[in-house]
Amino acid sequence: MHIDDFLNYIAKEKRYSQHTIKGYKTDLIEFSDYTHRYFDLSIECANHRVVRSWFAQMIEDGFKPRTIHRKSSSLKSFYKFLMVRGLLEKSPMDLVPLPKMDKKLPKFVEEKSLDVLLNELEFPDNFEGKRDKLILDLFYQTGIRQSELIGLTLKDVDFTQQQIKVLGKRNKERIIPVSTHLLETISEYVSYRKARSVANLLLTSGGKKLYPKLVYNIVNKYLSKVTTLSQRSPHVLRHSFATHMLNNGAELNSIKELLGHVNLSATQVYTHNSMEKIKTIYKQAHPRA
């Protein structure tokens, strides 16, 4: 089955994450089931009318434009794969319009709130307290992704050069400079970490590698103390890092490199947050606003 070939290709050759592969698999199987049920066609034989019919059905069922855009991306990649291998002459996606997507600005925590969290809030004076504080500091001071934080090892921290090495998406490495304060926080945590056989920097209380749900719970727990945002995930701290860097004069291209974005367009979304802040300040401060 060509779906399996495609999934194997993005796993081994493109080195996509398991999370991404799972998303592609779900989308392709859903569309394959739809083509079989309503048109008696294989997914390889579906034309643009079949795809448009599926999208129309999803809109009718209340799916958001963002979801349809994501599923469209999965289909585009799949049909491109078939074309490259000479199994398809033309992609049906070329003639499929997509619903307009509302601009969704990244949520972020205000600087003052994070100052309170990291400088005033008291953390337990034990292994868990030191670890949780370090997790929050790492997210906010480096902008790394949750998977990148979990994957950090002791060897990735370079105290001499004041930097950390991060293994990002598709196994791409990048170097991120860190502050003396963050290195001190890491050292303090390591003194509580004790000798462990696990190479990972951040561990569970049982000495094992961290897992996503635990990281999310830790971030959610502490952010709830300083913000009323409904989203209190690790990614919100990544958004906060980028937004605050931009607000304080950092160049967009530098932020792109620190975040590990491939394209500048992915980073440009943060300029909208900055513009919204400028508009708010203008309305509050200008006598004729």
Secondary structure as a PSIPRED ss2 file (coil, helix, strand):
# PSIPRED VFORMAT (PSIPRED V4.0)

   1 M C   1.000  0.000  0.000
   2 H H   0.000  1.000  0.000
   3 I H   0.000  1.000  0.000
   4 D H   0.000  1.000  0.000
   5 D H   0.000  1.000  0.000
   6 F H   0.000  1.000  0.000
   7 L H   0.000  1.000  0.000
   8 N H   0.000  1.000  0.000
   9 Y H   0.000  1.000  0.000
  10 I H   0.000  1.000  0.000
  11 A H   0.000  1.000  0.000
  12 K H   0.000  1.000  0.000
  13 E C   1.000  0.000  0.000
  14 K C   1.000  0.000  0.000
  15 R C   1.000  0.000  0.000
  16 Y C   1.000  0.000  0.000
  17 S C   1.000  0.000  0.000
  18 Q H   0.000  1.000  0.000
  19 H H   0.000  1.000  0.000
  20 T H   0.000  1.000  0.000
  21 I H   0.000  1.000  0.000
  22 K H   0.000  1.000  0.000
  23 G H   0.000  1.000  0.000
  24 Y H   0.000  1.000  0.000
  25 K H   0.000  1.000  0.000
  26 T H   0.000  1.000  0.000
  27 D H   0.000  1.000  0.000
  28 L H   0.000  1.000  0.000
  29 I H   0.000  1.000  0.000
  30 E H   0.000  1.000  0.000
  31 F H   0.000  1.000  0.000
  32 S H   0.000  1.000  0.000
  33 D H   0.000  1.000  0.000
  34 Y H   0.000  1.000  0.000
  35 T H   0.000  1.000  0.000
  36 H H   0.000  1.000  0.000
  37 R H   0.000  1.000  0.000
  38 Y H   0.000  1.000  0.000
  39 F H   0.000  1.000  0.000
  40 D C   1.000  0.000  0.000
  41 L C   1.000  0.000  0.000
  42 S C   1.000  0.000  0.000
  43 I H   0.000  1.000  0.000
  44 E H   0.000  1.000  0.000
  45 C H   0.000  1.000  0.000
  46 A C   1.000  0.000  0.000
  47 N C   1.000  0.000  0.000
  48 H H   0.000  1.000  0.000
  49 R H   0.000  1.000  0.000
  50 V H   0.000  1.000  0.000
  51 V H   0.000  1.000  0.000
  52 R H   0.000  1.000  0.000
  53 S H   0.000  1.000  0.000
  54 W H   0.000  1.000  0.000
  55 F H   0.000  1.000  0.000
  56 A H   0.000  1.000  0.000
  57 Q H   0.000  1.000  0.000
  58 M H   0.000  1.000  0.000
  59 I H   0.000  1.000  0.000
  60 E H   0.000  1.000  0.000
  61 D C   1.000  0.000  0.000
  62 G C   1.000  0.000  0.000
  63 F C   1.000  0.000  0.000
  64 K C   1.000  0.000  0.000
  65 P H   0.000  1.000  0.000
  66 R H   0.000  1.000  0.000
  67 T H   0.000  1.000  0.000
  68 I H   0.000  1.000  0.000
  69 H H   0.000  1.000  0.000
  70 R H   0.000  1.000  0.000
  71 K H   0.000  1.000  0.000
  72 S H   0.000  1.000  0.000
  73 S H   0.000  1.000  0.000
  74 S H   0.000  1.000  0.000
  75 L H   0.000  1.000  0.000
  76 K H   0.000  1.000  0.000
  77 S H   0.000  1.000  0.000
  78 F H   0.000  1.000  0.000
  79 Y H   0.000  1.000  0.000
  80 K H   0.000  1.000  0.000
  81 F H   0.000  1.000  0.000
  82 L H   0.000  1.000  0.000
  83 M H   0.000  1.000  0.000
  84 V H   0.000  1.000  0.000
  85 R C   1.000  0.000  0.000
  86 G C   1.000  0.000  0.000
  87 L C   1.000  0.000  0.000
  88 L C   1.000  0.000  0.000
  89 E C   1.000  0.000  0.000
  90 K C   1.000  0.000  0.000
  91 S C   1.000  0.000  0.000
  92 P H   0.000  1.000  0.000
  93 M H   0.000  1.000  0.000
  94 D H   0.000  1.000  0.000
  95 L H   0.000  1.000  0.000
  96 V C   1.000  0.000  0.000
  97 P C   1.000  0.000  0.000
  98 L C   1.000  0.000  0.000
  99 P C   1.000  0.000  0.000
 100 K C   1.000  0.000  0.000
 101 M C   1.000  0.000  0.000
 102 D C   1.000  0.000  0.000
 103 K C   1.000  0.000  0.000
 104 K C   1.000  0.000  0.000
 105 L C   1.000  0.000  0.000
 106 P C   1.000  0.000  0.000
 107 K C   1.000  0.000  0.000
 108 F C   1.000  0.000  0.000
 109 V C   1.000  0.000  0.000
 110 E C   1.000  0.000  0.000
 111 E H   0.000  1.000  0.000
 112 K H   0.000  1.000  0.000
 113 S H   0.000  1.000  0.000
 114 L H   0.000  1.000  0.000
 115 D H   0.000  1.000  0.000
 116 V H   0.000  1.000  0.000
 117 L H   0.000  1.000  0.000
 118 L H   0.000  1.000  0.000
 119 N H   0.000  1.000  0.000
 120 E H   0.000  1.000  0.000
 121 L C   1.000  0.000  0.000
 122 E C   1.000  0.000  0.000
 123 F C   1.000  0.000  0.000
 124 P C   1.000  0.000  0.000
 125 D C   1.000  0.000  0.000
 126 N C   1.000  0.000  0.000
 127 F H   0.000  1.000  0.000
 128 E H   0.000  1.000  0.000
 129 G H   0.000  1.000  0.000
 130 K H   0.000  1.000  0.000
 131 R H   0.000  1.000  0.000
 132 D H   0.000  1.000  0.000
 133 K H   0.000  1.000  0.000
 134 L H   0.000  1.000  0.000
 135 I H   0.000  1.000  0.000
 136 L H   0.000  1.000  0.000
 137 D H   0.000  1.000  0.000
 138 L H   0.000  1.000  0.000
 139 F H   0.000  1.000  0.000
 140 Y H   0.000  1.000  0.000
 141 Q H   0.000  1.000  0.000
 142 T H   0.000  1.000  0.000
 143 G C   1.000  0.000  0.000
 144 I C   1.000  0.000  0.000
 145 R C   1.000  0.000  0.000
 146 Q H   0.000  1.000  0.000
 147 S H   0.000  1.000  0.000
 148 E H   0.000  1.000  0.000
 149 L H   0.000  1.000  0.000
 150 I H   0.000  1.000  0.000
 151 G H   0.000  1.000  0.000
 152 L C   1.000  0.000  0.000
 153 T E   0.000  0.000  1.000
 154 L H   0.000  1.000  0.000
 155 K H   0.000  1.000  0.000
 156 D H   0.000  1.000  0.000
 157 V E   0.000  0.000  1.000
 158 D E   0.000  0.000  1.000
 159 F C   1.000  0.000  0.000
 160 T C   1.000  0.000  0.000
 161 Q C   1.000  0.000  0.000
 162 Q C   1.000  0.000  0.000
 163 Q E   0.000  0.000  1.000
 164 I E   0.000  0.000  1.000
 165 K E   0.000  0.000  1.000
 166 V E   0.000  0.000  1.000
 167 L E   0.000  0.000  1.000
 168 G C   1.000  0.000  0.000
 169 K H   0.000  1.000  0.000
 170 R H   0.000  1.000  0.000
 171 N H   0.000  1.000  0.000
 172 K C   1.000  0.000  0.000
 173 E E   0.000  0.000  1.000
 174 R E   0.000  0.000  1.000
 175 I E   0.000  0.000  1.000
 176 I E   0.000  0.000  1.000
 177 P E   0.000  0.000  1.000
 178 V C   1.000  0.000  0.000
 179 S C   1.000  0.000  0.000
 180 T H   0.000  1.000  0.000
 181 H H   0.000  1.000  0.000
 182 L H   0.000  1.000  0.000
 183 L H   0.000  1.000  0.000
 184 E H   0.000  1.000  0.000
 185 T H   0.000  1.000  0.000
 186 I H   0.000  1.000  0.000
 187 S H   0.000  1.000  0.000
 188 E H   0.000  1.000  0.000
 189 Y H   0.000  1.000  0.000
 190 V H   0.000  1.000  0.000
 191 S H   0.000  1.000  0.000
 192 Y H   0.000  1.000  0.000
 193 R H   0.000  1.000  0.000
 194 K C   1.000  0.000  0.000
 195 A C   1.000  0.000  0.000
 196 R C   1.000  0.000  0.000
 197 S C   1.000  0.000  0.000
 198 V C   1.000  0.000  0.000
 199 A C   1.000  0.000  0.000
 200 N E   0.000  0.000  1.000
 201 L C   1.000  0.000  0.000
 202 L C   1.000  0.000  0.000
 203 L E   0.000  0.000  1.000
 204 T C   1.000  0.000  0.000
 205 S C   1.000  0.000  0.000
 206 G C   1.000  0.000  0.000
 207 G C   1.000  0.000  0.000
 208 K C   1.000  0.000  0.000
 209 K E   0.000  0.000  1.000
 210 L C   1.000  0.000  0.000
 211 Y C   1.000  0.000  0.000
 212 P H   0.000  1.000  0.000
 213 K H   0.000  1.000  0.000
 214 L H   0.000  1.000  0.000
 215 V H   0.000  1.000  0.000
 216 Y H   0.000  1.000  0.000
 217 N H   0.000  1.000  0.000
 218 I H   0.000  1.000  0.000
 219 V H   0.000  1.000  0.000
 220 N H   0.000  1.000  0.000
 221 K H   0.000  1.000  0.000
 222 Y H   0.000  1.000  0.000
 223 L H   0.000  1.000  0.000
 224 S C   1.000  0.000  0.000
 225 K C   1.000  0.000  0.000
 226 V C   1.000  0.000  0.000
 227 T C   1.000  0.000  0.000
 228 T C   1.000  0.000  0.000
 229 L C   1.000  0.000  0.000
 230 S C   1.000  0.000  0.000
 231 Q C   1.000  0.000  0.000
 232 R C   1.000  0.000  0.000
 233 S C   1.000  0.000  0.000
 234 P H   0.000  1.000  0.000
 235 H H   0.000  1.000  0.000
 236 V H   0.000  1.000  0.000
 237 L H   0.000  1.000  0.000
 238 R H   0.000  1.000  0.000
 239 H H   0.000  1.000  0.000
 240 S H   0.000  1.000  0.000
 241 F H   0.000  1.000  0.000
 242 A H   0.000  1.000  0.000
 243 T H   0.000  1.000  0.000
 244 H H   0.000  1.000  0.000
 245 M H   0.000  1.000  0.000
 246 L H   0.000  1.000  0.000
 247 N H   0.000  1.000  0.000
 248 N C   1.000  0.000  0.000
 249 G C   1.000  0.000  0.000
 250 A C   1.000  0.000  0.000
 251 E C   1.000  0.000  0.000
 252 L H   0.000  1.000  0.000
 253 N H   0.000  1.000  0.000
 254 S H   0.000  1.000  0.000
 255 I H   0.000  1.000  0.000
 256 K H   0.000  1.000  0.000
 257 E H   0.000  1.000  0.000
 258 L H   0.000  1.000  0.000
 259 L H   0.000  1.000  0.000
 260 G C   1.000  0.000  0.000
 261 H C   1.000  0.000  0.000
 262 V C   1.000  0.000  0.000
 263 N C   1.000  0.000  0.000
 264 L H   0.000  1.000  0.000
 265 S H   0.000  1.000  0.000
 266 A H   0.000  1.000  0.000
 267 T H   0.000  1.000  0.000
 268 Q H   0.000  1.000  0.000
 269 V H   0.000  1.000  0.000
 270 Y H   0.000  1.000  0.000
 271 T H   0.000  1.000  0.000
 272 H H   0.000  1.000  0.000
 273 N H   0.000  1.000  0.000
 274 S H   0.000  1.000  0.000
 275 M H   0.000  1.000  0.000
 276 E H   0.000  1.000  0.000
 277 K H   0.000  1.000  0.000
 278 I H   0.000  1.000  0.000
 279 K H   0.000  1.000  0.000
 280 T H   0.000  1.000  0.000
 281 I H   0.000  1.000  0.000
 282 Y H   0.000  1.000  0.000
 283 K H   0.000  1.000  0.000
 284 Q H   0.000  1.000  0.000
 285 A H   0.000  1.000  0.000
 286 H C   1.000  0.000  0.000
 287 P C   1.000  0.000  0.000
 288 R C   1.000  0.000  0.000
 289 A C   1.000  0.000  0.000
